[in-house]
Amino acid sequence: MIPFRFKLSMSALMVASTLALTACDAQVSIDTTDSPHTKKAVTAKDANTFITNTEKELSALYLESSRAEWIYANFITHDTFALSAEVNRKMTETVVRLANEAAKYDELELDYDARRKLDKLKLALTLPAPQDADKTAKLSQIVAELGGLYGKGKYCKEDGSCLSLGDMTSKMATSRDYNELLDLWQGWREISKPMRPLYEQQVALTNEGAKELGYADTGAMWRSKYDMPADDFTTELDRIWGQVKPLYNSLHCHVRAKLGEKYGTDKVPQDQPIPAHLLGNMWAQAWGNIYDVVAPDNADPGYDVTELLAQNNYDELKMVKGAENFFTSMGFDALPETFYERSLFVKPKDRDVQCHASAWNIDSKDDLRIKMCIQRTGEEFSVIHHELGHNFYQRAYNKQPLFYQESANDGFHEAIGDTIALSVTPGYLKEIGLLEQVPDESKDIGLLMKMALDKVAFVPFSLMVDQWRWQVFSGEVTPDNYNKAWWELREKYQGVQAPIARSENDFDPGAKYHVPGNTPYTRYFLAHILQFEFHRSLCEIAGNDKAIHRCSIYNSKEAGDKLNAMLEMGSSRPWQEALETVTGKPQMDATAMLDYFAPLQTYLDKQNEGRNCGW
């Protein structure tokens, strides 16, 4: 998986709108209790007034927050941190208050837009706080403590030397020493042990808040964001995973066999899940770092994009301009001059900045920016295409009310960026003058293997993280078996196991940022499925006659028109309608991923002959 996420400045909370609604005033009303002694009937007119006022309030607050966050990300100081924290506190408190107020109108019959906006407001919170002030304060404290435990986490050895997560990540990517990898894997998981009692308290508090908003628990609330009943959404995810699983199983079988050759079958038994520390990644979520262990023979494509960029005098600005040209070739308008005036492309020498690549729309209109400390590499060239995908999406829906200025669901935004990156093919590189000759198809297996180790290997991990959380929120998984349930799911979905015995003294879920950071993870599963589906459909629209892994939609106005029609919708309609705009079908279909990796599947089937697959 390419480890970047766009930054839609308030995506963790919500975006707001300034559109006044036109719902009929004479709607059904209900009684709602403002105090133990006072009752007030609410009407559709009240709901519309509330929505209009809310949109105005949050629109102003959103702009203030975006600017504060941008300044902090680009000028990291004690004071900019304080400003950022203050505006985020204000935003959180405001959305908590407004979300609870929105619940007062649940029983009213309202027009489509009014109901959708109220639902979005209620669902804007990732962690819904209880209305009790003391409990809200307690929840805020826990969230801060969990974030601090992760952010300050490091592994200190007996000799007094300490390693940051970044240090350990780099070592795990390159080391092939079994014991060193085990030491790093185990060392990082010490930092999450103190999180367990905090996490248990957080679950209880946020479930209380979710129930106050009308949801069974926090997990049900998260799943309710997907324009379908929460239980149906769970079933849909299982259906999609069932489509991908045969390809994943083939990749798993081949990788396990190669690791067995590398480390010995005593350490990597060929009938058991793969030890989690051997896959080149702290969480075994993406396996691209062990490409050298599993690479096909003679798979070198014969070129290096990093070298091609250097030979053609591509500096950071030219790399961005080149990526922008991809979109203008499809008929999109060029980015505004302010994009180049205000974005961060190069790491400054005189101050600390957040180098994590991200895409921003500061004012919900045309103030588009990216923040990157660009390296002149082929990987970064693809990243820029990915980030600009977010920017062009942001601009496409900027005429929507701000409630709808987000992707159709939270998987779409990442999927669009990755869809564009899939078109950075050897054929595309030749078309823009970076590559003289496209390698023949015999070289495709290496490229597909490298991509599958990241894209395909990531799919079950991206599914099981929230499977665990949803079961925790619902009470199916109780605090006394947090860790046991985590590893059961990892074995079930990934065929990966802990390399040493684990117990309930451990809290291994907390070693993954998104758990203590309370970031929903299903969006990444959806993005990995959708990007291939979008790519296949857009290639068909572009008249592609090649295998889809060789297709680029560069220069296709037809594909650009169809893509833009979907992007302009934002989240104004259910995501199924947005999907149908490009693919012709309202249901997700993972067969596009199978089509993309079809040559690799054939290769893996041959390699796996005589092997004992499964776990």
PyMOL commands that set and color helices and strands:
alter all, ss='L'
color gray80, all
select helices_A, chain A and resi 44-74+78-105+112-122+133-151+165-174+178-188+195-212+218-226+230-263+276-278+288-294+305-311+316-329+337-342+378-396+402-404+410-422+426-431+441-474+479-494+508-511+522-541+548-550+557-567+575-583+591-596+598-607
alter helices_A, ss='H'
color red, helices_A
select strands_A, chain A and resi 30-35+38-42+154-156+162-164+274-275+358-361+368-371+496-497
alter strands_A, ss='S'
color yellow, strands_A
deselect
rebuild
show_as cartoon
